[in-house]
Amino acid sequence: MDIAHDLIADGLGLDKTYLWHQAAIHYGIMAVGGWALYFAVAGLSYFHSFVYKKATLFPKALNPNESLKPQIMQEMWIAFVSVPFIALIMFP
């Protein structure tokens, strides 16, 4: 995390000794990392359940892409909005 902190601080021209700059950079790293981790795991889960094992997990009469798409989109939005708050809680 120190390497990423130094790269971001140098790229944005921020002072590495200023506490608020350090806090903002670490918060940004944790928020972006949280989004990346969530969407990587959720993407693998979606691929496994809705693409790879679609024939065995869902009956022929149910098309999961049409019936579950609103729910999946809502869950993605809730996760996208909640990750910054989770990063804030994890910050100290």
Biopython code that builds the backbone (N, CA, C, O; Angstrom):
import numpy as np
from Bio.PDB.StructureBuilder import StructureBuilder

atoms = [
    (1, "MET", "N", (0.821, -1.185, 0.000)),
    (1, "MET", "CA", (0.000, 0.000, 0.000)),
    (1, "MET", "C", (0.870, 1.257, 0.000)),
    (1, "MET", "O", (0.458, 2.303, -0.500)),
    (2, "ASP", "N", (2.068, 1.150, 0.559)),
    (2, "ASP", "CA", (2.956, 2.310, 0.565)),
    (2, "ASP", "C", (3.409, 2.671, -0.844)),
    (2, "ASP", "O", (3.559, 3.850, -1.166)),
    (3, "ILE", "N", (3.627, 1.666, -1.681)),
    (3, "ILE", "CA", (4.049, 1.937, -3.052)),
    (3, "ILE", "C", (2.935, 2.651, -3.806)),
    (3, "ILE", "O", (3.176, 3.629, -4.513)),
    (4, "ALA", "N", (1.697, 2.144, -3.645)),
    (4, "ALA", "CA", (0.552, 2.792, -4.300)),
    (4, "ALA", "C", (0.365, 4.201, -3.762)),
    (4, "ALA", "O", (0.058, 5.119, -4.522)),
    (5, "HIS", "N", (0.546, 4.380, -2.454)),
    (5, "HIS", "CA", (0.423, 5.715, -1.846)),
    (5, "HIS", "C", (1.442, 6.673, -2.446)),
    (5, "HIS", "O", (1.102, 7.798, -2.814)),
    (6, "ASP", "N", (2.686, 6.229, -2.545)),
    (6, "ASP", "CA", (3.735, 7.094, -3.089)),
    (6, "ASP", "C", (3.485, 7.430, -4.558)),
    (6, "ASP", "O", (3.685, 8.570, -4.977)),
    (7, "LEU", "N", (3.050, 6.445, -5.339)),
    (7, "LEU", "CA", (2.762, 6.707, -6.753)),
    (7, "LEU", "C", (1.623, 7.714, -6.926)),
    (7, "LEU", "O", (1.705, 8.612, -7.764)),
    (8, "ILE", "N", (0.577, 7.563, -6.140)),
    (8, "ILE", "CA", (-0.560, 8.482, -6.243)),
    (8, "ILE", "C", (-0.165, 9.871, -5.758)),
    (8, "ILE", "O", (-0.506, 10.869, -6.393)),
    (9, "ALA", "N", (0.551, 9.942, -4.640)),
    (9, "ALA", "CA", (0.964, 11.245, -4.109)),
    (9, "ALA", "C", (1.874, 11.969, -5.092)),
    (9, "ALA", "O", (1.727, 13.174, -5.301)),
    (10, "ASP", "N", (2.809, 11.250, -5.696)),
    (10, "ASP", "CA", (3.696, 11.883, -6.674)),
    (10, "ASP", "C", (2.939, 12.270, -7.941)),
    (10, "ASP", "O", (3.190, 13.328, -8.518)),
    (11, "GLY", "N", (2.021, 11.419, -8.371)),
    (11, "GLY", "CA", (1.258, 11.712, -9.583)),
    (11, "GLY", "C", (0.341, 12.910, -9.434)),
    (11, "GLY", "O", (0.149, 13.673, -10.381)),
    (12, "LEU", "N", (-0.232, 13.081, -8.238)),
    (12, "LEU", "CA", (-1.123, 14.227, -7.998)),
    (12, "LEU", "C", (-0.378, 15.442, -7.453)),
    (12, "LEU", "O", (-0.959, 16.519, -7.320)),
    (13, "GLY", "N", (0.892, 15.275, -7.142)),
    (13, "GLY", "CA", (1.675, 16.387, -6.623)),
    (13, "GLY", "C", (1.312, 16.747, -5.197)),
    (13, "GLY", "O", (1.362, 17.919, -4.824)),
    (14, "LEU", "N", (0.944, 15.757, -4.391)),
    (14, "LEU", "CA", (0.554, 16.010, -3.002)),
    (14, "LEU", "C", (1.749, 15.834, -2.068)),
    (14, "LEU", "O", (2.695, 15.104, -2.365)),
    (15, "ASP", "N", (1.677, 16.523, -0.935)),
    (15, "ASP", "CA", (2.727, 16.422, 0.077)),
    (15, "ASP", "C", (2.510, 15.136, 0.885)),
    (15, "ASP", "O", (1.439, 14.931, 1.455)),
    (16, "LYS", "N", (3.521, 14.281, 0.929)),
    (16, "LYS", "CA", (3.396, 12.991, 1.614)),
    (16, "LYS", "C", (3.426, 13.126, 3.129)),
    (16, "LYS", "O", (3.071, 12.178, 3.831)),
    (17, "THR", "N", (3.837, 14.267, 3.651)),
    (17, "THR", "CA", (3.902, 14.441, 5.094)),
    (17, "THR", "C", (2.643, 15.092, 5.657)),
    (17, "THR", "O", (2.478, 15.156, 6.875)),
    (18, "TYR", "N", (1.769, 15.566, 4.808)),
    (18, "TYR", "CA", (0.540, 16.223, 5.258)),
    (18, "TYR", "C", (-0.501, 15.157, 5.573)),
    (18, "TYR", "O", (-0.829, 14.347, 4.706)),
    (19, "LEU", "N", (-1.027, 15.141, 6.798)),
    (19, "LEU", "CA", (-1.904, 14.075, 7.276)),
    (19, "LEU", "C", (-3.177, 13.940, 6.441)),
    (19, "LEU", "O", (-3.605, 12.824, 6.147)),
    (20, "TRP", "N", (-3.785, 15.062, 6.057)),
    (20, "TRP", "CA", (-5.038, 14.988, 5.293)),
    (20, "TRP", "C", (-4.810, 14.418, 3.897)),
    (20, "TRP", "O", (-5.677, 13.731, 3.358)),
    (21, "HIS", "N", (-3.667, 14.696, 3.321)),
    (21, "HIS", "CA", (-3.349, 14.105, 2.022)),
    (21, "HIS", "C", (-3.160, 12.588, 2.160)),
    (21, "HIS", "O", (-3.646, 11.821, 1.328)),
    (22, "GLN", "N", (-2.467, 12.171, 3.192)),
    (22, "GLN", "CA", (-2.273, 10.742, 3.434)),
    (22, "GLN", "C", (-3.610, 10.033, 3.665)),
    (22, "GLN", "O", (-3.853, 8.951, 3.129)),
    (23, "ALA", "N", (-4.465, 10.656, 4.464)),
    (23, "ALA", "CA", (-5.764, 10.050, 4.760)),
    (23, "ALA", "C", (-6.616, 9.932, 3.499)),
    (23, "ALA", "O", (-7.252, 8.901, 3.278)),
    (24, "ALA", "N", (-6.633, 10.967, 2.678)),
    (24, "ALA", "CA", (-7.442, 10.937, 1.455)),
    (24, "ALA", "C", (-6.926, 9.873, 0.481)),
    (24, "ALA", "O", (-7.717, 9.171, -0.149)),
    (25, "ILE", "N", (-5.619, 9.754, 0.362)),
    (25, "ILE", "CA", (-5.045, 8.757, -0.541)),
    (25, "ILE", "C", (-5.349, 7.345, -0.045)),
    (25, "ILE", "O", (-5.736, 6.485, -0.837)),
    (26, "HIS", "N", (-5.180, 7.097, 1.249)),
    (26, "HIS", "CA", (-5.466, 5.766, 1.782)),
    (26, "HIS", "C", (-6.949, 5.429, 1.677)),
    (26, "HIS", "O", (-7.304, 4.288, 1.379)),
    (27, "TYR", "N", (-7.815, 6.408, 1.917)),
    (27, "TYR", "CA", (-9.252, 6.185, 1.764)),
    (27, "TYR", "C", (-9.588, 5.857, 0.301)),
    (27, "TYR", "O", (-10.382, 4.956, 0.033)),
    (28, "GLY", "N", (-8.993, 6.575, -0.621)),
    (28, "GLY", "CA", (-9.232, 6.298, -2.043)),
    (28, "GLY", "C", (-8.749, 4.917, -2.450)),
    (28, "GLY", "O", (-9.422, 4.221, -3.210)),
    (29, "ILE", "N", (-7.592, 4.518, -1.951)),
    (29, "ILE", "CA", (-7.065, 3.189, -2.259)),
    (29, "ILE", "C", (-7.999, 2.115, -1.713)),
    (29, "ILE", "O", (-8.270, 1.125, -2.394)),
    (30, "MET", "N", (-8.494, 2.300, -0.490)),
    (30, "MET", "CA", (-9.379, 1.303, 0.098)),
    (30, "MET", "C", (-10.730, 1.257, -0.618)),
    (30, "MET", "O", (-11.288, 0.176, -0.804)),
    (31, "ALA", "N", (-11.262, 2.405, -1.020)),
    (31, "ALA", "CA", (-12.548, 2.421, -1.717)),
    (31, "ALA", "C", (-12.425, 1.776, -3.095)),
    (31, "ALA", "O", (-13.261, 0.953, -3.468)),
    (32, "VAL", "N", (-11.405, 2.136, -3.843)),
    (32, "VAL", "CA", (-11.222, 1.547, -5.177)),
    (32, "VAL", "C", (-10.917, 0.056, -5.056)),
    (32, "VAL", "O", (-11.405, -0.743, -5.856)),
    (33, "GLY", "N", (-10.121, -0.321, -4.070)),
    (33, "GLY", "CA", (-9.845, -1.736, -3.842)),
    (33, "GLY", "C", (-11.099, -2.505, -3.455)),
    (33, "GLY", "O", (-11.277, -3.649, -3.875)),
    (34, "GLY", "N", (-11.963, -1.896, -2.666)),
    (34, "GLY", "CA", (-13.219, -2.537, -2.299)),
    (34, "GLY", "C", (-14.120, -2.745, -3.494)),
    (34, "GLY", "O", (-14.723, -3.807, -3.648)),
    (35, "TRP", "N", (-14.213, -1.725, -4.350)),
    (35, "TRP", "CA", (-15.012, -1.874, -5.579)),
    (35, "TRP", "C", (-14.435, -2.975, -6.467)),
    (35, "TRP", "O", (-15.176, -3.807, -6.991)),
    (36, "ALA", "N", (-13.122, -2.978, -6.633)),
    (36, "ALA", "CA", (-12.488, -3.977, -7.494)),
    (36, "ALA", "C", (-12.699, -5.384, -6.944)),
    (36, "ALA", "O", (-13.005, -6.305, -7.700)),
    (37, "LEU", "N", (-12.539, -5.555, -5.646)),
    (37, "LEU", "CA", (-12.731, -6.873, -5.043)),
    (37, "LEU", "C", (-14.182, -7.323, -5.174)),
    (37, "LEU", "O", (-14.443, -8.471, -5.536)),
    (38, "TYR", "N", (-15.124, -6.434, -4.886)),
    (38, "TYR", "CA", (-16.533, -6.813, -4.979)),
    (38, "TYR", "C", (-16.905, -7.207, -6.405)),
    (38, "TYR", "O", (-17.492, -8.266, -6.627)),
    (39, "PHE", "N", (-16.564, -6.359, -7.366)),
    (39, "PHE", "CA", (-16.979, -6.643, -8.738)),
    (39, "PHE", "C", (-16.230, -7.836, -9.337)),
    (39, "PHE", "O", (-16.759, -8.498, -10.229)),
    (40, "ALA", "N", (-15.023, -8.121, -8.871)),
    (40, "ALA", "CA", (-14.324, -9.320, -9.346)),
    (40, "ALA", "C", (-15.007, -10.580, -8.820)),
    (40, "ALA", "O", (-15.250, -11.517, -9.579)),
    (41, "VAL", "N", (-15.313, -10.605, -7.535)),
    (41, "VAL", "CA", (-15.961, -11.781, -6.950)),
    (41, "VAL", "C", (-17.393, -11.912, -7.470)),
    (41, "VAL", "O", (-17.831, -13.017, -7.793)),
    (42, "ALA", "N", (-18.124, -10.801, -7.555)),
    (42, "ALA", "CA", (-19.495, -10.853, -8.066)),
    (42, "ALA", "C", (-19.511, -11.255, -9.536)),
    (42, "ALA", "O", (-20.411, -11.976, -9.966)),
    (43, "GLY", "N", (-18.544, -10.808, -10.301)),
    (43, "GLY", "CA", (-18.473, -11.192, -11.712)),
    (43, "GLY", "C", (-18.201, -12.675, -11.885)),
    (43, "GLY", "O", (-18.811, -13.324, -12.736)),
    (44, "LEU", "N", (-17.290, -13.220, -11.084)),
    (44, "LEU", "CA", (-17.032, -14.657, -11.136)),
    (44, "LEU", "C", (-18.262, -15.451, -10.705)),
    (44, "LEU", "O", (-18.584, -16.476, -11.306)),
    (45, "SER", "N", (-18.945, -14.980, -9.670)),
    (45, "SER", "CA", (-20.150, -15.653, -9.210)),
    (45, "SER", "C", (-21.242, -15.610, -10.277)),
    (45, "SER", "O", (-21.922, -16.607, -10.518)),
    (46, "TYR", "N", (-21.406, -14.447, -10.917)),
    (46, "TYR", "CA", (-22.402, -14.314, -11.981)),
    (46, "TYR", "C", (-22.072, -15.256, -13.142)),
    (46, "TYR", "O", (-22.954, -15.940, -13.661)),
    (47, "PHE", "N", (-20.819, -15.289, -13.539)),
    (47, "PHE", "CA", (-20.418, -16.172, -14.629)),
    (47, "PHE", "C", (-20.684, -17.633, -14.278)),
    (47, "PHE", "O", (-21.197, -18.392, -15.100)),
    (48, "HIS", "N", (-20.333, -18.020, -13.059)),
    (48, "HIS", "CA", (-20.534, -19.414, -12.650)),
    (48, "HIS", "C", (-22.016, -19.775, -12.614)),
    (48, "HIS", "O", (-22.404, -20.832, -13.110)),
    (49, "SER", "N", (-22.852, -18.903, -12.029)),
    (49, "SER", "CA", (-24.263, -19.237, -11.830)),
    (49, "SER", "C", (-25.119, -19.029, -13.062)),
    (49, "SER", "O", (-25.989, -19.852, -13.349)),
    (50, "PHE", "N", (-24.895, -17.950, -13.800)),
    (50, "PHE", "CA", (-25.801, -17.584, -14.880)),
    (50, "PHE", "C", (-25.290, -17.934, -16.280)),
    (50, "PHE", "O", (-26.046, -17.865, -17.249)),
    (51, "VAL", "N", (-24.026, -18.306, -16.391)),
    (51, "VAL", "CA", (-23.487, -18.672, -17.702)),
    (51, "VAL", "C", (-23.035, -20.133, -17.705)),
    (51, "VAL", "O", (-23.497, -20.929, -18.522)),
    (52, "TYR", "N", (-22.138, -20.476, -16.797)),
    (52, "TYR", "CA", (-21.528, -21.805, -16.812)),
    (52, "TYR", "C", (-22.506, -22.891, -16.363)),
    (52, "TYR", "O", (-22.607, -23.932, -17.012)),
    (53, "LYS", "N", (-23.227, -22.663, -15.262)),
    (53, "LYS", "CA", (-24.147, -23.662, -14.700)),
    (53, "LYS", "C", (-25.610, -23.296, -14.911)),
    (53, "LYS", "O", (-26.469, -23.736, -14.147)),
    (54, "LYS", "N", (-25.905, -22.509, -15.920)),
    (54, "LYS", "CA", (-27.270, -22.041, -16.151)),
    (54, "LYS", "C", (-28.236, -23.196, -16.378)),
    (54, "LYS", "O", (-29.352, -23.169, -15.859)),
    (55, "ALA", "N", (-27.841, -24.192, -17.127)),
    (55, "ALA", "CA", (-28.733, -25.305, -17.453)),
    (55, "ALA", "C", (-29.064, -26.154, -16.228)),
    (55, "ALA", "O", (-30.164, -26.701, -16.143)),
    (56, "THR", "N", (-28.144, -26.275, -15.286)),
    (56, "THR", "CA", (-28.396, -27.111, -14.115)),
    (56, "THR", "C", (-29.039, -26.353, -12.967)),
    (56, "THR", "O", (-29.727, -26.964, -12.149)),
    (57, "LEU", "N", (-28.840, -25.041, -12.877)),
    (57, "LEU", "CA", (-29.375, -24.270, -11.755)),
    (57, "LEU", "C", (-30.761, -23.687, -12.015)),
    (57, "LEU", "O", (-31.499, -23.418, -11.068)),
    (58, "PHE", "N", (-31.121, -23.490, -13.264)),
    (58, "PHE", "CA", (-32.400, -22.868, -13.586)),
    (58, "PHE", "C", (-33.207, -23.782, -14.496)),
    (58, "PHE", "O", (-32.660, -24.388, -15.417)),
    (59, "PRO", "N", (-34.516, -23.882, -14.237)),
    (59, "PRO", "CA", (-35.341, -24.692, -15.141)),
    (59, "PRO", "C", (-35.456, -24.029, -16.513)),
    (59, "PRO", "O", (-35.175, -22.841, -16.673)),
    (60, "LYS", "N", (-35.873, -24.819, -17.487)),
    (60, "LYS", "CA", (-35.970, -24.316, -18.863)),
    (60, "LYS", "C", (-36.986, -23.180, -18.995)),
    (60, "LYS", "O", (-36.818, -22.295, -19.834)),
    (61, "ALA", "N", (-38.044, -23.199, -18.169)),
    (61, "ALA", "CA", (-39.097, -22.181, -18.276)),
    (61, "ALA", "C", (-38.649, -20.823, -17.746)),
    (61, "ALA", "O", (-39.231, -19.802, -18.113)),
    (62, "LEU", "N", (-37.637, -20.790, -16.898)),
    (62, "LEU", "CA", (-37.180, -19.541, -16.286)),
    (62, "LEU", "C", (-35.952, -19.028, -17.023)),
    (62, "LEU", "O", (-34.947, -19.728, -17.144)),
    (63, "ASN", "N", (-36.046, -17.812, -17.506)),
    (63, "ASN", "CA", (-34.889, -17.165, -18.129)),
    (63, "ASN", "C", (-34.297, -16.210, -17.096)),
    (63, "ASN", "O", (-34.857, -15.135, -16.881)),
    (64, "PRO", "N", (-33.184, -16.562, -16.448)),
    (64, "PRO", "CA", (-32.652, -15.723, -15.368)),
    (64, "PRO", "C", (-32.186, -14.351, -15.841)),
    (64, "PRO", "O", (-32.166, -13.405, -15.053)),
    (65, "ASN", "N", (-31.815, -14.227, -17.093)),
    (65, "ASN", "CA", (-31.358, -12.924, -17.577)),
    (65, "ASN", "C", (-32.481, -11.904, -17.587)),
    (65, "ASN", "O", (-32.235, -10.724, -17.338)),
    (66, "GLU", "N", (-33.710, -12.325, -17.869)),
    (66, "GLU", "CA", (-34.841, -11.399, -17.903)),
    (66, "GLU", "C", (-35.476, -11.213, -16.527)),
    (66, "GLU", "O", (-35.772, -10.088, -16.125)),
    (67, "SER", "N", (-35.687, -12.319, -15.804)),
    (67, "SER", "CA", (-36.424, -12.230, -14.551)),
    (67, "SER", "C", (-35.572, -11.715, -13.385)),
    (67, "SER", "O", (-36.104, -11.078, -12.476)),
    (68, "LEU", "N", (-34.285, -11.974, -13.394)),
    (68, "LEU", "CA", (-33.431, -11.574, -12.275)),
    (68, "LEU", "C", (-32.582, -10.337, -12.552)),
    (68, "LEU", "O", (-31.877, -9.866, -11.660)),
    (69, "LYS", "N", (-32.635, -9.808, -13.758)),
    (69, "LYS", "CA", (-31.794, -8.654, -14.093)),
    (69, "LYS", "C", (-32.070, -7.440, -13.209)),
    (69, "LYS", "O", (-31.113, -6.814, -12.754)),
    (70, "PRO", "N", (-33.343, -7.065, -12.937)),
    (70, "PRO", "CA", (-33.560, -5.911, -12.040)),
    (70, "PRO", "C", (-32.978, -6.128, -10.644)),
    (70, "PRO", "O", (-32.421, -5.203, -10.053)),
    (71, "GLN", "N", (-33.103, -7.340, -10.116)),
    (71, "GLN", "CA", (-32.561, -7.620, -8.797)),
    (71, "GLN", "C", (-31.035, -7.548, -8.799)),
    (71, "GLN", "O", (-30.439, -7.001, -7.871)),
    (72, "ILE", "N", (-30.411, -8.088, -9.819)),
    (72, "ILE", "CA", (-28.950, -8.045, -9.919)),
    (72, "ILE", "C", (-28.464, -6.606, -10.029)),
    (72, "ILE", "O", (-27.480, -6.227, -9.394)),
    (73, "MET", "N", (-29.156, -5.805, -10.839)),
    (73, "MET", "CA", (-28.758, -4.395, -10.986)),
    (73, "MET", "C", (-28.935, -3.633, -9.669)),
    (73, "MET", "O", (-28.111, -2.779, -9.340)),
    (74, "GLN", "N", (-29.991, -3.927, -8.915)),
    (74, "GLN", "CA", (-30.198, -3.271, -7.632)),
    (74, "GLN", "C", (-29.102, -3.668, -6.642)),
    (74, "GLN", "O", (-28.588, -2.817, -5.916)),
    (75, "GLU", "N", (-28.745, -4.935, -6.609)),
    (75, "GLU", "CA", (-27.680, -5.378, -5.713)),
    (75, "GLU", "C", (-26.338, -4.748, -6.079)),
    (75, "GLU", "O", (-25.552, -4.391, -5.201)),
    (76, "MET", "N", (-26.081, -4.613, -7.377)),
    (76, "MET", "CA", (-24.833, -3.953, -7.798)),
    (76, "MET", "C", (-24.825, -2.492, -7.375)),
    (76, "MET", "O", (-23.792, -1.987, -6.934)),
    (77, "TRP", "N", (-25.954, -1.803, -7.499)),
    (77, "TRP", "CA", (-26.030, -0.388, -7.104)),
    (77, "TRP", "C", (-25.838, -0.244, -5.599)),
    (77, "TRP", "O", (-25.112, 0.643, -5.150)),
    (78, "ILE", "N", (-26.481, -1.104, -4.820)),
    (78, "ILE", "CA", (-26.339, -1.037, -3.362)),
    (78, "ILE", "C", (-24.883, -1.265, -2.968)),
    (78, "ILE", "O", (-24.366, -0.554, -2.107)),
    (79, "ALA", "N", (-24.221, -2.227, -3.570)),
    (79, "ALA", "CA", (-22.814, -2.480, -3.265)),
    (79, "ALA", "C", (-21.944, -1.302, -3.685)),
    (79, "ALA", "O", (-21.031, -0.914, -2.956)),
    (80, "PHE", "N", (-22.221, -0.731, -4.860)),
    (80, "PHE", "CA", (-21.426, 0.396, -5.351)),
    (80, "PHE", "C", (-21.536, 1.596, -4.419)),
    (80, "PHE", "O", (-20.549, 2.295, -4.186)),
    (81, "VAL", "N", (-22.725, 1.839, -3.887)),
    (81, "VAL", "CA", (-22.940, 2.979, -3.000)),
    (81, "VAL", "C", (-22.388, 2.707, -1.601)),
    (81, "VAL", "O", (-21.923, 3.633, -0.936)),
    (82, "SER", "N", (-22.431, 1.462, -1.146)),
    (82, "SER", "CA", (-22.023, 1.175, 0.223)),
    (82, "SER", "C", (-20.518, 0.992, 0.399)),
    (82, "SER", "O", (-20.027, 1.106, 1.522)),
    (83, "VAL", "N", (-19.781, 0.716, -0.649)),
    (83, "VAL", "CA", (-18.332, 0.495, -0.517)),
    (83, "VAL", "C", (-17.607, 1.709, 0.080)),
    (83, "VAL", "O", (-16.742, 1.503, 0.931)),
    (84, "PRO", "N", (-17.901, 2.960, -0.307)),
    (84, "PRO", "CA", (-17.199, 4.078, 0.344)),
    (84, "PRO", "C", (-17.463, 4.170, 1.848)),
    (84, "PRO", "O", (-16.576, 4.558, 2.608)),
    (85, "PHE", "N", (-18.674, 3.816, 2.280)),
    (85, "PHE", "CA", (-18.959, 3.838, 3.713)),
    (85, "PHE", "C", (-18.225, 2.717, 4.436)),
    (85, "PHE", "O", (-17.756, 2.907, 5.558)),
    (86, "ILE", "N", (-18.122, 1.569, 3.815)),
    (86, "ILE", "CA", (-17.364, 0.463, 4.409)),
    (86, "ILE", "C", (-15.884, 0.835, 4.493)),
    (86, "ILE", "O", (-15.219, 0.521, 5.480)),
    (87, "ALA", "N", (-15.373, 1.499, 3.467)),
    (87, "ALA", "CA", (-13.977, 1.944, 3.492)),
    (87, "ALA", "C", (-13.766, 2.972, 4.602)),
    (87, "ALA", "O", (-12.712, 2.983, 5.237)),
    (88, "LEU", "N", (-14.748, 3.830, 4.843)),
    (88, "LEU", "CA", (-14.655, 4.814, 5.911)),
    (88, "LEU", "C", (-14.616, 4.130, 7.278)),
    (88, "LEU", "O", (-13.859, 4.539, 8.159)),
    (89, "ILE", "N", (-15.429, 3.094, 7.451)),
    (89, "ILE", "CA", (-15.428, 2.365, 8.713)),
    (89, "ILE", "C", (-14.104, 1.621, 8.914)),
    (89, "ILE", "O", (-13.595, 1.547, 10.032)),
    (90, "MET", "N", (-13.555, 1.078, 7.840)),
    (90, "MET", "CA", (-12.303, 0.331, 7.924)),
    (90, "MET", "C", (-11.076, 1.240, 7.999)),
    (90, "MET", "O", (-9.975, 0.760, 8.268)),
    (91, "PHE", "N", (-11.244, 2.512, 7.773)),
    (91, "PHE", "CA", (-10.105, 3.429, 7.682)),
    (91, "PHE", "C", (-9.249, 3.490, 8.943)),
    (91, "PHE", "O", (-8.027, 3.405, 8.829)),
    (92, "PRO", "N", (-9.818, 3.633, 10.131)),
    (92, "PRO", "CA", (-8.938, 3.768, 11.323)),
    (92, "PRO", "C", (-8.136, 2.521, 11.531)),
    (92, "PRO", "O", (-7.347, 2.445, 12.473)),
]
sb = StructureBuilder()
sb.init_structure("model")
sb.init_model(0)
sb.init_chain("A")
sb.init_seg("    ")
for serial, (resi, resn, name, xyz) in enumerate(atoms, 1):
    if name == "N":
        sb.init_residue(resn, " ", resi, " ")
    sb.init_atom(name, np.array(xyz, "f"), 0.0, 1.0, " ", f" {name:<3s}", serial, name[0])
structure = sb.get_structure()
